Amino acid sequence: MIPERRDPPLFDEFPRLRSVLPWRPIVRAPTPVEPCVSPWIGRDGVFHKRDDRVSPVYGGNKIRRFEFLLADAERKGARSLVTVGGLASTQVMATILLGRRFGFAVHTVLFDQTVTSFARSAVLTDVAAGGHVIRGGGYVATAVRAFLAHRRAERPYLILPGASSPLACLGYVDAMLELGEQVRRGEVPRPDVIVVPAGSGGTLAGLAVGAAILRWPTVLIGVRITELVACNRATVRLRIRATMRFLEKHAGRSLGLRSGDARFSLFHGAIGKGYGHPTPDAIAAMPEVERLTGVPGEVTYSGKGLVGLRAVACARPRETVLYWHTLSSVRPDVPAIGPDAVDPAFADVFTGPVAV
């Protein structure tokens, strides 16, 4: 079972939300903040927020969102969850692991990306955890197959790629308020800069809104790990505005903020050739991910995230920097299976060399 936690700080800040928003406890919070002691990064004054340990079922940056999304699906009487992601998607894995635990059928459509050992392991875990996993192929074919999966599913609830709806983004508004409590208790200095990998931008947007609510001058820096068309200043700003409007509507009061009060920027120097493509720097960062979290890193989020962290920390030597971990250090408790248990449409994923 997933242990219960205290009320979210978000509900303390906006009491009306307790009665109007769906929510159920999933995460184990607060997650610790620790000094990021690392010769590889090259300086002191760097900390890391251990959301890799946010739940005993699975960690990383998607789990806080499911406290709201799964409760919303239950409230709406859904029987199935439908979502989309890449072969190595941790969002897909989180949807399957948590969705199955709470009684949902889970249908996922996976689009192609560079095949890595992490991607192979992710597909096997998705199937072993009880997900109905469909090979999507390219982006257009994936969209068509996701539409068909949604139509065929029993009482479906759609979780968008990245799980970055305004309701879901409240999970990271809450996370920033949690960090605010830790700063007030003296557990960590208030960071001047927070670095986080950015794909759909939901985590970045939620943290930026939370920092604005705290009236912190902290700048959020998203390390872009996907194509520019999907993650840019305009798309992140839209998520910030949508999250603020959603929060104001349901809290029943104005935040007294403009979207520009949520301070953020994007770091574009780690992406390489695109989503899921290994870069030499990301490969070199993978051992550091393991040293910091205890589990092997991967190149899509964690490796490139640390590349961005090192660049930002070195460029801002006098500022306190915090890195927000988004990769799980919790190993999913699923049966061991082999490629023969996976739909034959994935056969080529398990043959031939892997990129890393």
C-alpha positions in Angstrom: 0.0 0.0 0.0 1.0 3.6 -0.5 1.5 5.4 2.8 -0.7 8.4 3.5 0.8 11.9 3.9 -0.1 15.1 5.4 -2.3 17.6 3.6 -0.6 19.2 0.7 0.8 22.7 1.5 -1.3 23.8 -1.5 -4.4 23.2 0.5 -3.0 25.1 3.5 -2.4 28.1 1.2 -5.7 27.8 -0.6 -8.2 26.1 1.8 -11.1 26.1 -0.7 -9.3 23.6 -2.9 -9.9 20.8 -0.3 -13.5 20.8 -1.1 -13.5 21.5 -4.9 -10.5 19.5 -6.2 -10.1 15.8 -6.5 -7.1 14.5 -4.6 -5.8 11.4 -3.1 -2.5 10.8 -1.2 0.2 9.0 -3.2 3.5 10.7 -2.5 5.7 10.4 0.6 6.5 14.0 1.4 8.4 16.1 2.0 11.1 14.7 -0.1 14.6 15.5 1.3 16.9 18.2 0.1 20.6 17.4 0.3 23.9 19.0 -0.6 24.9 18.0 -4.0 28.6 17.2 -3.2 30.1 16.5 -6.6 33.6 17.2 -8.0 32.0 16.6 -11.4 29.8 19.7 -11.0 32.8 21.7 -10.0 31.6 23.8 -7.1 29.9 24.0 -3.7 26.6 25.6 -2.9 24.6 23.2 -5.1 21.7 21.1 -3.6 19.3 18.5 -5.0 15.7 17.8 -4.2 15.2 14.1 -4.0 11.9 13.6 -5.9 13.5 10.4 -7.2 12.2 9.0 -3.8 8.8 10.6 -3.9 6.9 7.3 -3.6 7.7 3.7 -2.6 6.0 2.5 -5.8 7.8 4.7 -8.3 9.6 8.0 -8.1 10.3 11.0 -10.3 8.5 14.0 -11.5 5.2 12.5 -12.6 4.1 11.1 -9.3 2.9 14.3 -7.7 0.6 14.9 -10.6 -1.2 11.7 -10.2 -2.5 12.7 -6.8 -4.8 14.9 -8.7 -5.2 13.0 -12.0 -6.1 9.6 -10.6 -8.6 11.2 -8.1 -10.1 13.1 -11.1 -10.4 9.9 -13.1 -12.1 8.2 -10.1 -14.5 11.1 -9.6 -15.5 11.0 -13.3 -16.2 7.2 -13.1 -13.4 6.2 -15.5 -12.4 2.6 -15.8 -9.5 3.0 -18.2 -6.5 5.4 -18.6 -5.2 6.1 -22.0 -1.8 7.9 -22.6 1.0 8.4 -25.1 4.8 8.6 -24.7 8.1 7.5 -26.1 9.5 4.0 -25.8 11.5 5.0 -22.7 8.7 7.2 -21.3 8.7 7.4 -17.5 5.3 9.1 -17.6 3.9 6.0 -19.3 5.6 3.8 -16.7 4.2 5.9 -13.9 0.7 5.8 -15.4 0.8 2.0 -15.7 2.3 1.4 -12.2 -0.1 3.7 -10.4 -3.1 3.2 -12.6 -3.0 -0.6 -12.2 -2.5 -0.2 -8.5 -5.7 1.8 -8.2 -7.7 -0.5 -10.4 -7.7 1.1 -13.8 -7.0 -0.7 -17.1 -4.1 1.2 -18.8 -3.7 1.6 -22.5 -0.5 3.2 -23.7 0.7 4.0 -27.2 4.5 4.4 -27.6 6.1 6.4 -30.3 9.6 5.5 -31.6 12.7 7.0 -30.3 16.4 6.0 -30.2 16.6 2.5 -28.7 18.7 2.5 -25.5 19.0 -0.1 -22.8 16.8 2.1 -20.7 14.1 2.0 -23.4 14.2 -1.7 -23.6 13.9 -2.0 -19.9 11.0 0.5 -19.9 9.0 -1.5 -22.4 9.5 -4.7 -20.5 8.4 -3.0 -17.2 5.3 -1.5 -18.9 4.2 -4.9 -20.0 5.1 -6.7 -16.8 3.2 -4.1 -14.8 0.0 -4.9 -16.7 -0.2 -2.2 -19.3 -1.8 -2.7 -22.6 1.1 -1.5 -24.7 0.7 -0.5 -28.4 3.5 0.3 -30.8 2.7 3.7 -32.2 5.6 4.3 -34.7 6.0 7.8 -35.9 4.1 10.8 -34.4 1.2 10.8 -36.9 0.7 7.1 -36.6 0.9 7.3 -32.9 -1.8 10.0 -32.8 -4.1 7.8 -34.9 -3.5 4.7 -32.8 -4.0 6.7 -29.6 -7.4 8.0 -30.9 -8.4 4.4 -31.7 -7.3 3.2 -28.3 -9.3 5.9 -26.6 -12.4 5.0 -28.6 -12.1 1.3 -27.8 -11.3 1.6 -24.1 -13.9 1.2 -21.4 -14.9 4.6 -19.9 -11.6 6.1 -20.8 -9.7 9.0 -19.1 -7.1 10.6 -21.3 -3.7 11.6 -19.8 -1.9 13.9 -22.2 1.7 13.2 -23.2 3.8 14.4 -20.2 0.7 14.6 -18.0 0.9 18.4 -18.0 -2.6 19.6 -17.8 -3.3 22.5 -15.4 -4.8 20.2 -12.9 -1.6 18.0 -13.0 0.7 21.0 -12.8 -0.8 21.8 -9.4 1.3 18.9 -8.1 4.4 20.9 -8.7 2.9 24.2 -7.4 2.4 22.1 -4.2 6.0 20.8 -4.4 7.4 24.4 -4.5 5.3 25.3 -1.5 6.8 22.2 0.2 10.3 23.5 -0.6 9.2 26.8 0.9 8.4 25.1 4.2 11.8 23.4 4.1 13.6 26.7 3.6 11.6 28.3 6.5 12.7 25.4 8.7 16.3 26.1 7.8 16.8 22.7 6.0 18.2 24.4 2.9 19.0 28.0 1.8 16.5 29.6 -0.5 17.8 28.8 -4.0 18.6 31.6 -6.4 18.2 29.1 -9.3 16.4 25.9 -9.6 17.3 23.6 -12.5 14.9 20.9 -13.8 14.8 18.9 -17.0 12.0 20.1 -19.3 10.0 18.0 -21.8 6.4 19.0 -21.9 7.2 21.8 -19.4 4.6 20.9 -16.8 7.1 20.5 -13.9 8.9 23.7 -14.9 5.6 25.6 -15.1 4.2 24.3 -11.8 7.5 25.1 -9.9 7.6 28.6 -11.5 4.0 29.3 -10.4 4.8 28.1 -6.9 7.9 30.3 -6.7 5.8 33.3 -7.7 3.2 32.5 -5.0 6.1 32.4 -2.5 7.2 35.8 -3.8 10.7 34.4 -4.3 13.0 36.0 -6.9 14.2 32.5 -7.8 14.7 31.7 -11.5 13.6 28.3 -12.8 15.8 27.0 -15.6 14.4 24.2 -17.7 17.0 22.0 -19.4 15.2 21.3 -22.7 15.2 17.6 -23.6 12.7 17.6 -26.5 12.2 19.4 -29.8 12.0 23.2 -29.7 8.5 23.1 -31.2 7.2 21.3 -28.1 9.2 23.1 -25.5 9.9 26.8 -25.9 9.2 30.0 -24.0 5.7 30.3 -25.6 4.6 26.8 -24.7 5.9 27.1 -21.1 4.3 30.5 -20.7 1.0 29.1 -21.9 1.2 26.3 -19.2 2.0 28.9 -16.6 -1.0 31.1 -17.6 -3.3 28.1 -17.8 -2.1 26.9 -14.3 -2.6 30.3 -12.8 -6.1 30.7 -14.2 -7.1 27.2 -13.1 -5.8 27.8 -9.6 -7.6 31.2 -9.3 -10.9 29.7 -10.6 -10.9 26.8 -8.1 -9.3 28.7 -5.2 -12.0 31.4 -5.5 -9.6 34.3 -5.3 -7.0 36.1 -7.3 -3.4 35.2 -6.8 -2.3 38.8 -7.3 0.1 37.7 -9.9 0.8 38.1 -13.6 2.2 35.3 -15.6 5.5 37.3 -15.9 5.9 37.0 -12.2 6.8 33.3 -12.7 10.4 33.6 -13.6 11.9 31.0 -15.9 14.3 30.4 -18.8 15.3 27.5 -20.9 18.8 25.9 -21.4 19.1 24.6 -24.9 22.7 23.3 -24.8 22.0 19.7 -23.8 19.4 18.5 -26.3 21.8 17.3 -29.0 20.0 15.8 -32.1 16.7 15.6 -30.3 14.5 13.7 -27.9 16.1 10.5 -26.6 19.3 10.9 -28.7 22.4 10.2 -26.6 25.0 12.9 -26.5 28.6 12.5 -25.4 28.1 14.8 -22.4 24.9 13.0 -21.3 26.6 9.7 -21.5 29.5 11.1 -19.4 26.9 12.3 -16.9 25.2 9.0 -16.4 27.7 7.7 -13.7 27.1 10.9 -11.8 23.4 10.3 -11.8 24.1 6.9 -10.3 26.4 8.3 -7.7 23.8 10.9 -6.6 20.7 8.7 -6.6 21.9 5.1 -6.4 20.5 4.0 -9.7 21.9 4.1 -13.3 21.2 7.2 -15.2 19.7 7.5 -18.7 20.3 10.0 -21.4 16.8 11.4 -22.1 16.2 13.3 -18.9 18.7 12.6 -16.1 21.9 12.7 -18.1 21.0 15.8 -20.0 19.5 17.3 -16.9 22.9 17.1 -15.1 24.7 18.5 -18.1 22.4 21.5 -17.8 23.0 21.7 -14.0 26.8 21.8 -14.4 26.6 24.5 -17.1 24.2 26.7 -15.0 26.2 26.1 -11.7 29.5 27.1 -13.4 27.9 30.1 -15.1 26.5 31.4 -11.7 29.3 30.7 -9.2 28.0 33.0 -6.5 24.4 31.8 -6.5 22.7 28.9 -4.6 21.6 26.3 -7.1 19.1 23.5 -6.6 18.6 20.6 -8.9 15.2 18.8 -9.0 15.5 15.1 -9.7 13.0 13.7 -12.1 14.2 10.1 -12.5 13.0 7.4 -10.2 15.5 5.7 -7.9 12.7 3.3 -6.9 12.8 0.1 -8.8 9.3 -1.0 -9.9 8.2 -4.2 -8.2 7.1 -6.2 -11.2 7.7 -9.8 -12.5 10.8 -10.4 -14.6 9.8 -11.0 -18.2 11.6 -11.4 -21.5 11.0 -9.9 -25.0 8.9 -12.9 -25.9 6.2 -11.6 -23.6 5.9 -8.3 -25.5 3.8 -7.7 -28.6 5.7 -8.8 -31.8 5.3 -5.2 -33.1 8.2 -4.4 -30.7 10.5 -7.1 -31.9 13.0 -4.8 -33.5 13.4 -2.9 -30.2 15.0 -6.0 -28.7 17.2 -6.9 -31.6 20.4 -5.3 -32.8 22.6 -2.8 -31.0 21.5 -0.2 -28.5 22.7 3.4 -28.6 23.9 3.3 -25.0 
